[in-house]
Amino acid sequence: MTDDLVERHGHLCLVVHGDHPRTIPISPPYDVTLAQIKEDDPGATILGFVAKDWDRGPLGHMLEHIERPPDCPDLKTYRLRATWMLAHLDNRVHLNALSQMAGVTSWKSFSHVMKFMPQPDEAELVAEVTRP
């Protein structure tokens, strides 16, 4: 719901409730779109529906029924999360903070994205590891 969109440190964030409550900053350009939805329709559902309390995978259920271009792979929540994590890891977001925002409780999720991360330049890597 748009009520879960809050401002933190000058940025739009999503408050996630449940077993792993957390506040997730929303990356551009999605922050602009969601801010507009919040302004235009306060209290509205962000995804266009309200999930049942017992539904453990509401996003997955919604994605099952959307139309996609023929060349679009199946949209799975774990793949969307992995893509999101990879983008932030590539931007050097702190690993512990990223795991908290992703709501993961083990490092297994990170092992799946490691093979997609670009290899750093050796000189840059040595400089990072040996910094004072």
VOMARBA-595058 format. One record per residue (C-alpha): x, y, z; residue number from 1. Coordinates in Angstrom, 2 decimals. Layout:
residues N
<pt><px>X</px><py>Y</py><pz>Z</pz><nr>NUM</nr></pt>
...
end
This chain:
residues 132
<pt><px>0.00</px><py>0.00</py><pz>0.00</pz><nr>1</nr></pt>
<pt><px>1.15</px><py>3.52</py><pz>-0.59</pz><nr>2</nr></pt>
<pt><px>0.92</px><py>4.00</py><pz>3.18</pz><nr>3</nr></pt>
<pt><px>4.05</px><py>1.84</py><pz>3.35</pz><nr>4</nr></pt>
<pt><px>6.00</px><py>4.38</py><pz>1.26</pz><nr>5</nr></pt>
<pt><px>7.93</px><py>6.68</py><pz>3.59</pz><nr>6</nr></pt>
<pt><px>10.71</px><py>9.22</py><pz>3.29</pz><nr>7</nr></pt>
<pt><px>14.04</px><py>8.46</py><pz>4.94</pz><nr>8</nr></pt>
<pt><px>17.02</px><py>10.78</py><pz>4.62</pz><nr>9</nr></pt>
<pt><px>15.46</px><py>12.52</py><pz>1.64</pz><nr>10</nr></pt>
<pt><px>14.69</px><py>9.30</py><pz>-0.27</pz><nr>11</nr></pt>
<pt><px>11.53</px><py>7.30</py><pz>-0.84</pz><nr>12</nr></pt>
<pt><px>11.55</px><py>3.94</py><pz>0.94</pz><nr>13</nr></pt>
<pt><px>9.22</px><py>0.97</py><pz>1.29</pz><nr>14</nr></pt>
<pt><px>8.42</px><py>-0.36</py><pz>4.76</pz><nr>15</nr></pt>
<pt><px>8.08</px><py>-4.14</py><pz>4.67</pz><nr>16</nr></pt>
<pt><px>6.14</px><py>-5.82</py><pz>7.48</pz><nr>17</nr></pt>
<pt><px>6.13</px><py>-9.48</py><pz>8.46</pz><nr>18</nr></pt>
<pt><px>8.70</px><py>-11.96</py><pz>9.71</pz><nr>19</nr></pt>
<pt><px>11.63</px><py>-9.83</py><pz>8.51</pz><nr>20</nr></pt>
<pt><px>10.47</px><py>-6.21</py><pz>8.88</pz><nr>21</nr></pt>
<pt><px>12.71</px><py>-3.72</py><pz>7.15</pz><nr>22</nr></pt>
<pt><px>12.84</px><py>-0.42</py><pz>5.29</pz><nr>23</nr></pt>
<pt><px>14.09</px><py>-0.56</py><pz>1.72</pz><nr>24</nr></pt>
<pt><px>15.23</px><py>2.53</py><pz>-0.21</pz><nr>25</nr></pt>
<pt><px>13.67</px><py>2.65</py><pz>-3.67</pz><nr>26</nr></pt>
<pt><px>16.11</px><py>3.15</py><pz>-6.52</pz><nr>27</nr></pt>
<pt><px>15.61</px><py>5.61</py><pz>-9.36</pz><nr>28</nr></pt>
<pt><px>13.68</px><py>5.74</py><pz>-11.62</pz><nr>29</nr></pt>
<pt><px>11.12</px><py>3.69</py><pz>-9.66</pz><nr>30</nr></pt>
<pt><px>11.09</px><py>6.17</py><pz>-6.78</pz><nr>31</nr></pt>
<pt><px>9.58</px><py>8.86</py><pz>-9.02</pz><nr>32</nr></pt>
<pt><px>6.84</px><py>6.54</py><pz>-10.28</pz><nr>33</nr></pt>
<pt><px>5.92</px><py>5.30</py><pz>-6.80</pz><nr>34</nr></pt>
<pt><px>5.99</px><py>8.81</py><pz>-5.34</pz><nr>35</nr></pt>
<pt><px>3.53</px><py>9.87</py><pz>-8.04</pz><nr>36</nr></pt>
<pt><px>1.24</px><py>6.91</py><pz>-7.27</pz><nr>37</nr></pt>
<pt><px>1.35</px><py>7.81</py><pz>-3.57</pz><nr>38</nr></pt>
<pt><px>0.51</px><py>11.44</py><pz>-4.32</pz><nr>39</nr></pt>
<pt><px>-2.25</px><py>10.67</py><pz>-6.82</pz><nr>40</nr></pt>
<pt><px>-3.91</px><py>7.85</py><pz>-4.88</pz><nr>41</nr></pt>
<pt><px>-3.02</px><py>7.88</py><pz>-1.16</pz><nr>42</nr></pt>
<pt><px>-3.78</px><py>4.60</py><pz>0.58</pz><nr>43</nr></pt>
<pt><px>-3.95</px><py>2.68</py><pz>-2.72</pz><nr>44</nr></pt>
<pt><px>-2.42</px><py>-0.72</py><pz>-3.26</pz><nr>45</nr></pt>
<pt><px>0.88</px><py>-0.50</py><pz>-5.10</pz><nr>46</nr></pt>
<pt><px>0.45</px><py>-3.74</py><pz>-7.05</pz><nr>47</nr></pt>
<pt><px>-3.25</px><py>-3.24</py><pz>-7.74</pz><nr>48</nr></pt>
<pt><px>-4.52</px><py>-5.92</py><pz>-5.37</pz><nr>49</nr></pt>
<pt><px>-4.52</px><py>-6.84</py><pz>-1.69</pz><nr>50</nr></pt>
<pt><px>-3.01</px><py>-10.23</py><pz>-0.94</pz><nr>51</nr></pt>
<pt><px>-4.69</px><py>-12.64</py><pz>1.44</pz><nr>52</nr></pt>
<pt><px>-3.07</px><py>-12.81</py><pz>4.88</pz><nr>53</nr></pt>
<pt><px>-2.22</px><py>-16.48</py><pz>4.35</pz><nr>54</nr></pt>
<pt><px>-0.62</px><py>-15.90</py><pz>0.94</pz><nr>55</nr></pt>
<pt><px>3.12</px><py>-16.49</py><pz>1.24</pz><nr>56</nr></pt>
<pt><px>3.85</px><py>-15.49</py><pz>-2.36</pz><nr>57</nr></pt>
<pt><px>1.48</px><py>-12.72</py><pz>-3.42</pz><nr>58</nr></pt>
<pt><px>3.85</px><py>-11.25</py><pz>-5.97</pz><nr>59</nr></pt>
<pt><px>4.44</px><py>-14.64</py><pz>-7.52</pz><nr>60</nr></pt>
<pt><px>0.70</px><py>-15.23</py><pz>-7.83</pz><nr>61</nr></pt>
<pt><px>0.25</px><py>-11.84</py><pz>-9.49</pz><nr>62</nr></pt>
<pt><px>3.09</px><py>-12.50</py><pz>-11.94</pz><nr>63</nr></pt>
<pt><px>1.48</px><py>-15.77</py><pz>-13.05</pz><nr>64</nr></pt>
<pt><px>-1.34</px><py>-13.84</py><pz>-14.70</pz><nr>65</nr></pt>
<pt><px>0.42</px><py>-10.98</py><pz>-16.46</pz><nr>66</nr></pt>
<pt><px>1.04</px><py>-10.81</py><pz>-20.19</pz><nr>67</nr></pt>
<pt><px>4.69</px><py>-10.74</py><pz>-21.19</pz><nr>68</nr></pt>
<pt><px>6.46</px><py>-10.37</py><pz>-24.52</pz><nr>69</nr></pt>
<pt><px>7.34</px><py>-13.76</py><pz>-26.05</pz><nr>70</nr></pt>
<pt><px>11.07</px><py>-13.28</py><pz>-25.40</pz><nr>71</nr></pt>
<pt><px>10.58</px><py>-12.39</py><pz>-21.73</pz><nr>72</nr></pt>
<pt><px>11.65</px><py>-15.14</py><pz>-19.32</pz><nr>73</nr></pt>
<pt><px>9.35</px><py>-16.28</py><pz>-16.54</pz><nr>74</nr></pt>
<pt><px>9.28</px><py>-13.67</py><pz>-13.81</pz><nr>75</nr></pt>
<pt><px>9.98</px><py>-15.36</py><pz>-10.51</pz><nr>76</nr></pt>
<pt><px>10.36</px><py>-13.53</py><pz>-7.22</pz><nr>77</nr></pt>
<pt><px>13.71</px><py>-15.17</py><pz>-6.49</pz><nr>78</nr></pt>
<pt><px>15.03</px><py>-14.07</py><pz>-9.91</pz><nr>79</nr></pt>
<pt><px>13.78</px><py>-10.51</py><pz>-9.39</pz><nr>80</nr></pt>
<pt><px>15.45</px><py>-10.45</py><pz>-5.96</pz><nr>81</nr></pt>
<pt><px>18.70</px><py>-11.81</py><pz>-7.42</pz><nr>82</nr></pt>
<pt><px>18.69</px><py>-9.14</py><pz>-10.15</pz><nr>83</nr></pt>
<pt><px>18.02</px><py>-6.46</py><pz>-7.54</pz><nr>84</nr></pt>
<pt><px>20.82</px><py>-7.77</py><pz>-5.31</pz><nr>85</nr></pt>
<pt><px>23.25</px><py>-7.99</py><pz>-8.22</pz><nr>86</nr></pt>
<pt><px>22.59</px><py>-4.38</py><pz>-9.23</pz><nr>87</nr></pt>
<pt><px>23.29</px><py>-3.19</py><pz>-5.69</pz><nr>88</nr></pt>
<pt><px>26.35</px><py>-5.39</py><pz>-5.23</pz><nr>89</nr></pt>
<pt><px>27.71</px><py>-4.01</py><pz>-8.49</pz><nr>90</nr></pt>
<pt><px>27.29</px><py>-0.54</py><pz>-6.95</pz><nr>91</nr></pt>
<pt><px>29.19</px><py>-1.70</py><pz>-3.86</pz><nr>92</nr></pt>
<pt><px>26.31</px><py>-1.56</py><pz>-1.41</pz><nr>93</nr></pt>
<pt><px>27.39</px><py>-2.87</py><pz>2.00</pz><nr>94</nr></pt>
<pt><px>26.78</px><py>-6.64</py><pz>2.03</pz><nr>95</nr></pt>
<pt><px>25.27</px><py>-6.87</py><pz>5.52</pz><nr>96</nr></pt>
<pt><px>22.93</px><py>-3.95</py><pz>4.89</pz><nr>97</nr></pt>
<pt><px>21.90</px><py>-5.43</py><pz>1.55</pz><nr>98</nr></pt>
<pt><px>21.10</px><py>-8.79</py><pz>3.14</pz><nr>99</nr></pt>
<pt><px>18.90</px><py>-7.05</py><pz>5.71</pz><nr>100</nr></pt>
<pt><px>17.07</px><py>-5.06</py><pz>3.02</pz><nr>101</nr></pt>
<pt><px>16.60</px><py>-8.22</py><pz>0.93</pz><nr>102</nr></pt>
<pt><px>15.18</px><py>-10.03</py><pz>3.95</pz><nr>103</nr></pt>
<pt><px>17.53</px><py>-12.97</py><pz>3.53</pz><nr>104</nr></pt>
<pt><px>18.82</px><py>-14.87</py><pz>6.52</pz><nr>105</nr></pt>
<pt><px>21.65</px><py>-16.83</py><pz>4.91</pz><nr>106</nr></pt>
<pt><px>24.41</px><py>-16.21</py><pz>2.42</pz><nr>107</nr></pt>
<pt><px>22.95</px><py>-18.75</py><pz>-0.02</pz><nr>108</nr></pt>
<pt><px>21.16</px><py>-16.02</py><pz>-2.00</pz><nr>109</nr></pt>
<pt><px>24.47</px><py>-14.27</py><pz>-2.60</pz><nr>110</nr></pt>
<pt><px>26.15</px><py>-17.42</py><pz>-3.89</pz><nr>111</nr></pt>
<pt><px>23.62</px><py>-17.52</py><pz>-6.74</pz><nr>112</nr></pt>
<pt><px>24.50</px><py>-14.00</py><pz>-7.94</pz><nr>113</nr></pt>
<pt><px>28.28</px><py>-14.22</py><pz>-7.52</pz><nr>114</nr></pt>
<pt><px>28.78</px><py>-15.89</py><pz>-10.90</pz><nr>115</nr></pt>
<pt><px>27.09</px><py>-12.91</py><pz>-12.58</pz><nr>116</nr></pt>
<pt><px>29.23</px><py>-10.28</py><pz>-10.90</pz><nr>117</nr></pt>
<pt><px>31.98</px><py>-8.73</py><pz>-13.04</pz><nr>118</nr></pt>
<pt><px>35.53</px><py>-9.55</py><pz>-12.07</pz><nr>119</nr></pt>
<pt><px>37.31</px><py>-6.49</py><pz>-10.69</pz><nr>120</nr></pt>
<pt><px>40.54</px><py>-5.27</py><pz>-12.20</pz><nr>121</nr></pt>
<pt><px>43.40</px><py>-6.91</py><pz>-10.29</pz><nr>122</nr></pt>
<pt><px>45.15</px><py>-3.61</py><pz>-9.52</pz><nr>123</nr></pt>
<pt><px>41.92</px><py>-2.11</py><pz>-8.16</pz><nr>124</nr></pt>
<pt><px>41.27</px><py>-5.22</py><pz>-6.07</pz><nr>125</nr></pt>
<pt><px>44.77</px><py>-5.17</py><pz>-4.57</pz><nr>126</nr></pt>
<pt><px>44.39</px><py>-1.46</py><pz>-3.78</pz><nr>127</nr></pt>
<pt><px>41.02</px><py>-2.06</py><pz>-2.08</pz><nr>128</nr></pt>
<pt><px>42.27</px><py>-4.98</py><pz>0.00</pz><nr>129</nr></pt>
<pt><px>45.47</px><py>-3.20</py><pz>1.09</pz><nr>130</nr></pt>
<pt><px>43.91</px><py>0.19</py><pz>1.90</pz><nr>131</nr></pt>
<pt><px>45.05</px><py>1.68</py><pz>5.21</pz><nr>132</nr></pt>
end
